[in-house]
């Protein structure tokens, strides 16, 4: 089988979990003998130094003629059986779907976020979940300048979504969507994507590390230091967590504010900054608990699976897909998102219950081994590719494959 695997990498200054998932799936396919044909764009290469160049980038976000030509040429030279897209923003664009459709290639699109129903991609406004545009118009996004606080930038995203809704790119040119959780699938369907084309396939652990039964007395947070990640709430909670050190791995715009707050309040918190993944995994395996205090709708955070693989229970916000991924008193405990008092009480309760922690540690390892291994994900991927082929052929037989007049 030949798979055209496409992804638009984020800037190296802002690494994304989506980039890691793409690399994992590419290695997964190649490691099992699939002929992967990569098509990659890199945001580090974007030149937006002038107004005219910024306008060009905005137009290409909606429909890139250059990408269309490149995909057509790649298909004709390699003849893939299926095309699988990850992030298409901003350089690939939905024009790639048409290139595939016109050249007989079924299209699969993984939805890592809510970009096709929300200009800000996160269903987030003022650091809180927002669904004003879900199932309605995108006027609220314009009013609130939901992408980078800019009316011009938000307008470009609104145009991208509206144009491709109207020309049927999201409904007619994609044969199968991959949502990462039931929660994400529900919001995407409410936002207008076709329910019958959505498959739920979670992320996976490329290599399941060994667990560590000799847990040490500390908690861990791994992630960006941004407000929607709940790190302010986390530090407020630690004012009432007196006997458990907290190690924070990651960096971000709140670093200085958080370090000052921790020092002022004499918190038992250590800021570790960015560290290599291998070093972080060692620390996750040693930690009693990992805390995921997000106040936004996460897609499918790899940090949860990595903690599970290490035998480390999770304390997570009861929000979005996290509410789905963490089972209370089985793989961890959930607390009310944004509630520092509730978080502190939850941490103190769990750490005091040693036998419960040990049971959860065994449970989370079993969850990974039974649901989230590379082999299981490979079987799921092949099934989705097969379904995309069936959907594509059905559309061709019904005559909906002729898109020449619509685009």
C-alpha positions as CSV (number, residue, x, y, z in Angstrom):
1,X,0.0,0.0,0.0
2,X,1.1,3.5,-0.8
3,X,0.0,6.3,1.6
4,X,0.5,10.0,0.8
5,X,1.0,11.4,4.3
6,X,0.8,15.2,4.6
7,X,1.5,17.6,7.4
8,X,2.1,21.3,7.9
9,X,4.6,21.7,10.8
10,X,4.3,24.5,13.3
11,X,7.2,26.9,13.9
12,X,10.1,25.3,15.7
13,X,9.7,28.1,18.4
14,X,6.3,26.7,19.2
15,X,6.5,22.9,19.0
16,X,3.2,21.1,18.9
17,X,2.0,17.7,19.9
18,X,0.5,17.4,16.4
19,X,4.0,17.3,15.0
20,X,4.9,14.4,17.3
21,X,1.7,12.5,16.4
22,X,2.5,12.9,12.7
23,X,6.0,11.6,13.2
24,X,4.7,8.7,15.2
25,X,2.2,7.7,12.6
26,X,4.8,8.0,9.8
27,X,7.2,5.7,11.7
28,X,4.3,3.4,12.5
29,X,3.4,2.9,8.8
30,X,6.9,2.7,7.5
31,X,7.9,0.2,10.2
32,X,5.2,-2.1,8.9
33,X,6.2,-2.0,5.3
34,X,3.8,0.8,4.1
35,X,5.2,2.9,1.3
36,X,4.9,6.4,2.8
37,X,5.0,9.3,0.4
38,X,5.6,12.4,2.6
39,X,4.3,15.9,1.8
40,X,5.5,18.4,4.3
41,X,5.4,22.1,4.8
42,X,7.2,24.1,7.5
43,X,6.0,27.3,9.0
44,X,9.6,28.4,9.7
45,X,9.8,28.9,5.9
46,X,6.9,31.4,5.8
47,X,8.0,34.9,4.8
48,X,5.5,37.4,6.2
49,X,7.8,40.4,6.3
50,X,5.7,42.7,4.2
51,X,1.9,43.4,4.0
52,X,1.7,41.9,0.6
53,X,3.3,38.7,1.7
54,X,1.0,38.5,4.7
55,X,-2.0,38.9,2.3
56,X,-0.6,36.1,0.2
57,X,-0.3,33.8,3.2
58,X,-3.9,34.6,4.2
59,X,-5.2,33.8,0.7
60,X,-3.3,30.6,0.5
61,X,-4.8,29.5,3.9
62,X,-8.2,29.4,2.2
63,X,-7.1,27.8,-1.1
64,X,-3.5,27.3,-2.1
65,X,-3.1,27.0,-5.9
66,X,0.5,26.2,-5.4
67,X,-0.2,23.3,-3.1
68,X,-2.9,22.0,-5.5
69,X,-0.3,21.9,-8.3
70,X,2.3,20.2,-6.0
71,X,-0.1,17.5,-4.8
72,X,-1.3,16.8,-8.4
73,X,2.3,16.4,-9.5
74,X,3.1,14.2,-6.5
75,X,0.1,11.9,-7.1
76,X,0.8,11.5,-10.8
77,X,4.4,10.5,-10.1
78,X,3.8,8.2,-7.2
79,X,0.2,6.9,-7.5
80,X,-0.8,6.6,-3.8
81,X,-3.7,4.4,-2.7
82,X,-4.9,7.0,-0.1
83,X,-3.9,10.4,1.1
84,X,-3.9,11.1,4.9
85,X,-3.7,14.7,6.0
86,X,-2.8,16.0,9.5
87,X,-2.4,19.7,9.9
88,X,-3.2,21.6,6.7
89,X,-3.0,25.1,8.2
90,X,-1.8,27.5,6.8
91,X,0.2,26.3,3.8
92,X,-1.5,23.1,2.5
93,X,-5.2,24.2,2.6
94,X,-8.2,22.3,1.5
95,X,-7.1,22.7,-2.2
96,X,-5.1,19.5,-1.6
97,X,-8.4,17.6,-1.2
98,X,-9.5,18.6,-4.7
99,X,-6.1,17.6,-6.1
100,X,-6.7,14.1,-4.6
101,X,-10.3,13.8,-5.7
102,X,-9.6,14.7,-9.3
103,X,-6.8,12.2,-9.4
104,X,-8.6,9.2,-7.9
105,X,-7.1,9.3,-4.4
106,X,-9.4,8.9,-1.3
107,X,-8.8,11.5,1.4
108,X,-8.5,11.0,5.2
109,X,-8.2,14.0,7.5
110,X,-7.1,13.8,11.1
111,X,-8.7,16.6,13.2
112,X,-6.2,17.5,15.9
113,X,-8.2,20.6,16.9
114,X,-11.4,22.4,15.9
115,X,-9.9,24.5,13.1
116,X,-12.7,23.7,10.6
117,X,-15.5,24.9,12.9
118,X,-13.6,27.6,15.0
119,X,-11.3,30.3,13.6
120,X,-9.3,30.1,16.8
121,X,-9.1,26.3,16.5
122,X,-9.5,25.7,20.2
123,X,-13.1,26.6,21.0
124,X,-11.5,29.0,23.5
125,X,-12.1,32.7,24.2
126,X,-10.7,34.7,27.1
127,X,-9.0,31.5,28.3
128,X,-12.4,29.8,28.7
129,X,-14.3,27.3,26.5
130,X,-16.4,29.1,23.9
131,X,-19.0,27.6,21.5
132,X,-20.6,30.7,20.2
133,X,-19.8,29.8,16.6
134,X,-20.7,26.1,16.9
135,X,-23.6,25.3,14.6
136,X,-24.2,29.0,13.8
137,X,-22.4,31.8,11.9
138,X,-18.8,32.8,12.5
139,X,-19.7,36.4,13.3
140,X,-18.9,36.1,17.0
141,X,-15.3,35.1,16.0
142,X,-15.0,38.4,14.1
143,X,-16.5,40.4,16.9
144,X,-14.1,38.9,19.5
145,X,-11.1,38.7,17.1
146,X,-10.6,35.1,18.1
147,X,-7.4,34.5,16.1
148,X,-4.4,36.3,17.6
149,X,-6.6,39.1,18.7
150,X,-6.5,40.5,15.2
151,X,-9.5,41.3,13.0
152,X,-7.5,40.9,9.8
153,X,-6.1,37.5,10.9
154,X,-9.4,36.3,12.2
155,X,-11.1,37.4,8.9
156,X,-8.7,35.2,6.9
157,X,-9.6,32.2,9.0
158,X,-13.4,33.0,8.8
159,X,-13.0,33.2,5.0
160,X,-11.2,29.9,4.9
161,X,-13.9,28.1,6.8
162,X,-16.8,29.8,5.0
163,X,-15.4,29.4,1.5
164,X,-14.8,25.7,2.0
165,X,-18.2,25.2,3.7
166,X,-19.9,26.8,0.7
167,X,-17.9,24.9,-2.0
168,X,-18.4,21.6,-0.2
169,X,-14.7,20.9,0.5
170,X,-15.3,19.7,4.0
171,X,-18.4,17.6,3.2
172,X,-17.7,16.3,-0.4
173,X,-13.9,16.1,-0.7
174,X,-13.0,14.4,2.5
175,X,-13.9,10.7,2.6
176,X,-13.1,10.0,6.2
177,X,-12.3,12.2,9.2
178,X,-10.4,11.0,12.3
179,X,-11.5,12.5,15.6
180,X,-9.3,11.8,18.6
181,X,-12.1,11.3,21.1
182,X,-15.9,11.0,21.4
183,X,-16.0,14.5,22.9
184,X,-14.2,16.0,19.9
185,X,-16.4,14.1,17.5
186,X,-19.5,15.5,19.1
187,X,-18.3,19.1,18.9
188,X,-17.2,18.7,15.3
189,X,-20.5,17.2,14.3
190,X,-22.4,20.0,16.0
191,X,-20.2,22.4,14.0
192,X,-21.3,20.9,10.7
193,X,-19.0,18.1,9.8
194,X,-20.8,15.0,8.5
195,X,-21.3,12.5,11.3
196,X,-21.2,9.5,9.0
197,X,-17.7,10.3,7.9
198,X,-16.1,10.6,11.3
199,X,-14.2,7.8,12.9
200,X,-12.7,7.9,16.4
201,X,-9.1,6.9,16.6
202,X,-7.0,8.1,19.6
203,X,-3.3,8.8,19.7
204,X,-1.0,6.0,20.8
205,X,2.3,5.3,22.5
206,X,5.0,4.5,20.0
207,X,7.0,2.6,22.5
208,X,5.6,1.6,25.9
209,X,8.3,2.2,28.5
210,X,8.7,0.2,31.6
211,X,6.8,1.2,34.7
212,X,8.5,2.3,38.0
213,X,7.0,0.7,41.1
214,X,9.4,2.7,43.4
215,X,7.5,6.0,43.2
216,X,9.1,9.0,44.7
217,X,7.3,11.7,46.7
218,X,6.6,14.4,44.2
219,X,4.0,15.4,41.6
220,X,4.7,16.5,38.1
221,X,3.3,18.8,35.4
222,X,4.4,18.6,31.8
223,X,3.3,21.2,29.3
224,X,3.3,24.8,28.2
225,X,3.0,27.6,30.7
226,X,0.0,29.2,29.2
227,X,-3.2,30.3,31.0
228,X,-5.6,27.9,29.3
229,X,-3.4,25.0,30.5
230,X,-4.5,25.8,34.0
231,X,-1.1,26.5,35.4
232,X,-2.2,29.6,37.4
233,X,-4.9,27.4,39.1
234,X,-2.2,24.7,39.7
235,X,0.0,27.1,41.6
236,X,-2.9,28.6,43.6
237,X,-3.8,25.1,44.6
238,X,-0.2,24.4,45.8
239,X,-0.7,27.0,48.6
240,X,-2.8,24.3,50.3
241,X,-0.6,21.3,49.3
242,X,2.2,21.5,51.9
243,X,3.9,18.1,51.9
244,X,4.2,17.2,48.2
245,X,6.8,18.9,46.0
246,X,5.7,19.8,42.5
247,X,8.1,19.7,39.5
248,X,7.0,21.7,36.4
249,X,8.5,20.7,33.1
250,X,7.9,23.2,30.3
251,X,8.1,26.8,29.4
252,X,6.0,29.6,28.1
253,X,4.7,33.1,28.4
254,X,3.7,32.8,32.1
255,X,7.1,31.5,33.3
256,X,8.2,34.8,35.0
257,X,4.8,35.4,36.5
258,X,4.6,31.9,37.9
259,X,8.1,31.8,39.3
260,X,7.5,35.1,41.1
261,X,4.2,33.8,42.5
262,X,5.8,30.6,43.7
263,X,8.7,32.5,45.4
264,X,6.4,35.1,47.0
265,X,4.1,32.4,48.4
266,X,7.0,30.0,49.4
267,X,5.5,27.2,47.4
268,X,7.1,23.8,47.2
269,X,7.5,24.1,43.4
270,X,10.5,23.6,41.2
271,X,10.6,24.9,37.6
272,X,12.6,22.6,35.4
273,X,12.1,24.3,32.0
274,X,12.4,22.5,28.7
275,X,14.0,19.1,29.0
276,X,14.6,16.2,26.5
277,X,11.7,13.9,26.3
278,X,13.7,10.9,27.6
279,X,14.6,12.9,30.7
280,X,11.0,13.9,31.2
281,X,9.7,10.3,30.9
282,X,12.1,9.2,33.6
283,X,10.7,11.8,35.9
284,X,7.1,11.0,35.0
285,X,7.8,7.3,35.9
286,X,9.2,8.4,39.3
287,X,6.3,10.7,40.2
288,X,3.4,9.7,42.4
289,X,0.9,11.6,40.3
290,X,0.9,13.7,37.1
291,X,-1.4,16.8,37.0
292,X,-3.2,17.9,33.9
293,X,-5.2,21.1,35.0
294,X,-6.2,22.3,31.5
295,X,-9.1,24.8,31.3
296,X,-9.5,24.4,27.6
297,X,-10.8,21.5,25.4
298,X,-7.7,19.4,24.8
299,X,-7.6,17.2,21.7
300,X,-5.9,14.0,23.0
301,X,-2.9,15.0,25.1
302,X,0.0,12.6,24.8
303,X,1.1,13.5,28.3
304,X,-1.9,11.5,29.6
305,X,-0.9,8.4,27.6
306,X,2.8,8.8,28.6
307,X,1.9,9.0,32.3
308,X,-0.3,5.9,32.0
309,X,2.5,4.0,30.2
310,X,4.8,4.9,33.1
311,X,2.2,3.6,35.7
312,X,1.6,7.1,37.0
313,X,-2.1,8.1,37.8
314,X,-3.5,11.4,36.6
315,X,-5.3,14.2,38.4
316,X,-7.1,16.1,35.6
317,X,-9.7,18.7,35.0
318,X,-13.2,17.5,34.4
319,X,-13.4,19.1,30.9
320,X,-13.6,18.0,27.3
321,X,-11.7,14.9,26.3
322,X,-9.9,14.8,29.7
323,X,-13.2,13.9,31.3
324,X,-13.3,10.9,28.8
325,X,-9.6,9.8,29.2
326,X,-9.5,9.8,33.0
327,X,-11.7,7.4,34.9
328,X,-12.4,8.5,38.5
329,X,-10.7,6.3,41.1
330,X,-9.6,3.9,38.4
331,X,-6.9,5.8,36.4
332,X,-6.9,9.0,38.4
333,X,-9.2,11.6,39.9
334,X,-10.9,14.6,38.3
335,X,-11.6,18.0,39.7
336,X,-13.6,21.0,38.7
337,X,-11.6,23.0,36.0
338,X,-10.3,26.3,37.3
339,X,-11.1,25.4,41.0
340,X,-7.8,25.7,42.9
341,X,-9.5,24.7,46.2
342,X,-11.0,21.6,44.7
343,X,-7.6,20.7,43.0
344,X,-5.7,21.0,46.3
345,X,-8.3,18.8,48.2
346,X,-8.1,16.2,45.4
347,X,-4.3,16.1,45.5
348,X,-4.2,15.8,49.3
349,X,-6.9,13.1,49.3
350,X,-5.2,11.0,46.7
351,X,-1.6,11.2,48.0
352,X,-2.9,10.2,51.5
353,X,-4.3,7.0,50.0
354,X,-1.3,4.8,49.2
355,X,-3.2,1.7,48.4
356,X,-5.4,3.6,45.9
357,X,-2.4,5.0,44.2
358,X,-0.8,1.6,43.7
359,X,-4.1,0.2,42.3
360,X,-4.4,3.1,39.9
361,X,-0.8,2.6,38.8
362,X,-1.5,-0.9,37.8
363,X,-4.8,0.1,36.1
364,X,-3.2,2.8,33.9
365,X,-0.6,0.4,32.6
366,X,-3.3,-2.0,31.6
367,X,-5.3,0.7,29.9
368,X,-2.3,1.6,27.7
369,X,-1.6,-2.0,26.8
370,X,-5.2,-2.8,26.0
371,X,-6.1,0.3,24.0
372,X,-3.2,2.6,23.0
373,X,-0.4,0.5,21.6
374,X,1.2,1.0,18.1
375,X,-0.1,-2.3,16.8
376,X,-3.7,-1.5,17.8
377,X,-3.4,1.9,16.2
378,X,-2.0,0.4,13.0
379,X,-5.0,-1.9,12.7
380,X,-7.3,1.0,13.2
381,X,-5.5,3.1,10.6
382,X,-5.7,0.4,7.9
383,X,-9.4,0.0,8.7
384,X,-10.0,3.7,8.2
385,X,-8.0,3.7,4.9
386,X,-10.3,0.9,3.7
387,X,-13.4,2.8,4.7
388,X,-12.2,5.9,2.9
389,X,-11.7,3.8,-0.2
390,X,-15.2,2.5,0.0
391,X,-16.6,6.0,0.6
392,X,-14.7,7.4,-2.3
393,X,-15.8,4.7,-4.7
394,X,-19.4,5.1,-3.5
395,X,-19.3,8.8,-4.3
396,X,-17.8,8.1,-7.7
397,X,-20.6,5.8,-8.5
398,X,-23.2,8.3,-7.4
399,X,-21.6,11.0,-9.6
400,X,-20.5,13.3,-6.8
401,X,-16.9,12.9,-7.8
402,X,-17.2,15.5,-10.5
403,X,-16.1,18.7,-8.8
404,X,-14.8,20.7,-11.8
405,X,-17.6,23.2,-11.7
406,X,-17.7,23.7,-8.0
407,X,-14.2,24.9,-7.3
